[in-house]
Amino acid sequence: MTATVLDPSTVAKDYRAEVRAAVEASGRTPRVVGLLSQAEGPAATYAHYATRGAAAVGIEMDLRRVEPADAARAIADANLDPEVDGIFLYYPLASREDDRWMRELVDPRKDVEGMHSYWSRLLYENRRFVDEEQTRRAILPCTPLAILKLLQHAGMRGTGGEAPLEGVTACVINRSDIVGRPLSAMLANDGARVHSLDLTGSVVFEPAIGRRAHDVRDSGIDRAEALAQADVVITGVPSRSFELVRGDEIREGAICVNVAEVENFDDSIMERASVYVPRVGPLTIAMAMRNLVRLSGALPA
């Protein structure tokens, strides 16, 4: 077996077409303010590609360079500007703690990344609509949403009848508030059992089967056991010192997704995995723009 490489740019095409059609139907050009504090590095590169991605679907990205000390004021200005439809923060804006606060300063109605605690609460409670009539879908965080879409395109399927991912076991090596934790919750809310690993140890996200939302509990499972059980392996470790996931650690036919800007998988996984996704970025941008048109009401529920 040699793994199929799934290009996120190819998957993103259909979603970009959906967003472009919604923008054209709205009769106006939506405007997103992007806030960036770094002149170079991963954040600057991401901002460059996001600007191009927005333009490709008819959305204007107003990219603004800000000093970390001025970021809060810049967010407030964008919140109050009626000409601004969405806000995109390129991390790090300041320190890790300050960035967590910056996410809370964004008006949830303009939060194209879906990272405000208003949206997080709906996610962790598995509430998929904002209103009781179920006419307005909740906004999901754009990177975890992109990963979930890629897994679906890679062939991730459940085996039970009570939830779409019932019977799926996943291993997520990352428990950040931006990627790993919300992704694990989304998978578990759809019925998967998720082993979540980071430097502090492991927890398991139990599937939302027989309950409204997933449950999280401590777990003594180690990396070897978690990888050996997993139908799906997602890694997001931004360190070159991370011990790469090897082919002899994963199940035959597992789907593997590399989220980090550095490689987290050894080449040997190509001989055991069924599908390998080397990056997520292009689809993350498409999901952010999709969130924008959903927030504006241009995209039906």
N, C-alpha and C positions, 0 to 999 in steps of 0.2 A: 504494500500500500504506500502510495505517495500522496501526501495531503494536497488538496486543492487550495490554492491561495485566493481568498476572497478580497477583492479590491473595494474599499468603501466608496471610492469615487463612482464606481459603476452602480452601486446600490443607491447612492445619493441622487442619481439622475431623475428617478421617478418622483422623489420627494421634492426636488427643485422644481420640477414641472408642475406639481400640485400647488406649490407656493406661488410660482409665477402666475398661474391661472387665477389664483385668489387675489393677487395684487392687481392684475389687469381688470378683474371684475369689479374691484373696489373703486376704480376710477381715480386713484391718487397714488402718490409715491410715499410709502411709509418711510419714516426716518428713525434711525437708531443712533444713539450716541455711544461711542466706545471710549472708555477711559483707560489710558495706558501710562504707566510711570517709567517704563524702561525703554531706552533707545535701541537696545539690541537684546538678543537672547530669545528663549522660547516664547515669551509673552509677545514680543515684537513680531516674531514670525507668525504666530497665531493671529495677531491683529491684521497683519498683511493679508493672509489667506481669508480671514473672515470678511474683510472689506471687499475682496474680489468675489467671494461667495454671495454676499449681499447684493452686489451690483448685478450679478448673473440672474437674479430673480426679480429685479426691478426695485430693490430696496436701497435707500441711501444710507451709507455708514459714515457718520460724522465722527472721525477719529480724533480725539483730543489728548494731547500730552499733558499730564498733570504731575506736579510734585506730590509725594506722599502726604505731606502736611495739608495740601489743598484738595485732596480727593473727596473728603466729606462734603465740602462746599460745592464741588463740581457735580456730585450726585444730587444734592439739593436743588441746584439750578436746573438740571435735566428733569427732575421730578416735576418742577413747577412750570416748565416750558410746555405750552399746549401744542407746539409744533413737533415735540419729541414723542414718538410712539413707543420706543423701547430703549433699554439701557443694557450695555454689555460691559462687564468689568474684566480686564485682562490681568490675571494674577501672576506674581504678587504686585499689588498696588502699594502696600506698605509692609508691615510685619504680619505674621500668620494670625495673631490675635486681632490686629486692626482690620485685616481683610475679612475676618468673620463678622466683625461689626459693620463693615462697609456693605456686606450683603444685606444686612438688616435695614440699612438706610434706603435701599432702592424701593420705590413704590411697587408693591406686588403687581399692580396693573400694568407696569412697564418692565417687569422682570422676565426678559426673554430667556434667561438661563434657568429659571425655575428654582433658584436657590434660596429665596426668602423663606423664613420660618412659616409664613402663612401657607405656602405650597408644600413645604416639608411636612407640616402637620397632617395635611390631607393625604399625602403619600403614606406616611407611617400608620395612619388610621385606615388606609385602604379605602378612602373616599374618592371616587373617580370623577365625581361631578361637583361643581360649586353649588348648584341649586337643586332643590327637591324635584323639579320638573325634568331634570337631567337634560337640559338644553345647552349647558356650558361645561365643557370638560375641564378638569383640573390640569394645571400646567405641570409637566414632569421635567426634572433636571435634564438638560440637553445631552450631556455626555453619557450618563447611564441609559437614557432613552435610545441614543444612537447605538450603544452596545447591544441593547435588547433587540433592536431592529436587525442588526447584523447577525445575531444569533438565530433569529427567525429565518433569515435568508440562507443561513448556513445549514438549516435543516433541524434545528432544535425543536423537538416535539415531545409532548407528554404521552404517557401510556394509559392514563386513567380517564375517567369520565367526569369527575367532580371539578376539575380545574385544568386549564390548558397545559400546564407544565407538571401535572401530577406524575410522579415517578421519576422525574429528572433530578439528578444530584449535581450540584455545581460547587466549584471551589473558586473563591474570589480572594486573591492575595493583594489586599489593599482594603483599609477600612476608613478611608478619609471621608469627611462630610461631603465632598464634592463628587466622588466617584464610587468608592467601594461600599459605603454604608447604604446610600440610596439604591444602588444597583442590587445589592443583596435583598433589600426590602421589596423591590419590584419583582425580582425572581420568585421570592417566597410568597408574595401576594398572589402570584399566578400559579402557585402550587408546588414549586420546586423546594427541595431541601438544600440549604446553602451553607457550606463550611467557609467561614470568613476568617482569614489569617492576617495578622500583622506582627510587628515586633513585640507586642505585648502578649501574644498568644492567640488562642482561637476561641470563637464563639460559633454557635449554629443558629441560623435563621430557620425556624420550623415553618413549614408551609401553612398558608391560611386555608386549611381544609377543615371544616367543622367549626370554624371560628371566623369572626369578621375580618381580622387582619393576622399577619404573621406574628410569631412569638420569637423572642431571642433569649437564649440561655447560654451559660458557660459551657465550654466543651474542652475535654482533655485531648482531643484529636490532634495529631501532629501533621506536619507537612506531608510526610510519606503516605500516611493513611488517607488524608484528604484528597491528594492527587490520584491515588490508586482507585478511589471510589467515584471520581468525578466524570460525568458525561461531558461537562463543560468546564474549561479552565480559563479564568480571566485574570490577568496580572497587570498591576499598575504601580510598579516599584521604580521610582525615578533615580535609582542609584546603580552605578556601574559595578559596585561591589556585591550586588545581589547575586546569590547563587542561581544560575540559570536553570530553568525547568528543563529536564532532560527527557528524552524519549522513553527511557526505561522507568520513569516515574509515573507516566500517564497511562490511562486505559487505551486499549486498541480502539480506534475510531472516535476518540474524544475530539471535541471542537475546542480550539485554542485561540484566544484573543489577546493580543498585546496592546495595552492601552498607554503604557509609559512612553516617553519620548526616547528612551533607550531600550535596547532589546532585552527582553526578559526570558526568552526561550532559546535553548540550544538548537542547533540545526538538526539534531537527531530526532526532534519531535516530528519532523516531516515524514518519517518512516512509520509513525504510529497514529498520528492524528488523521482525522478525515478531512477537516477544514482548518486552515490557519488564516487568521485575520491579523496582518502585521501592524495596522494602525487604525485609528478611529476618526481622526480630525475632520476629514471632509464631510462625514455624515453628522458629526456634532454641529458643525456650522449650519447644515441644512435643517437640523432639528431646532436650532435656535431661531432661525428665520420662520420655521413652521410655528413655533411657539408665538412669535410676534403676530402672525396673521390670525392665530387662534385667539390671542388676547384682544385683538381689534374686532373680533366677531366676523371677520371675513372668511373664516374657515368653519364649515358646519361641524356640529358635535358628532 
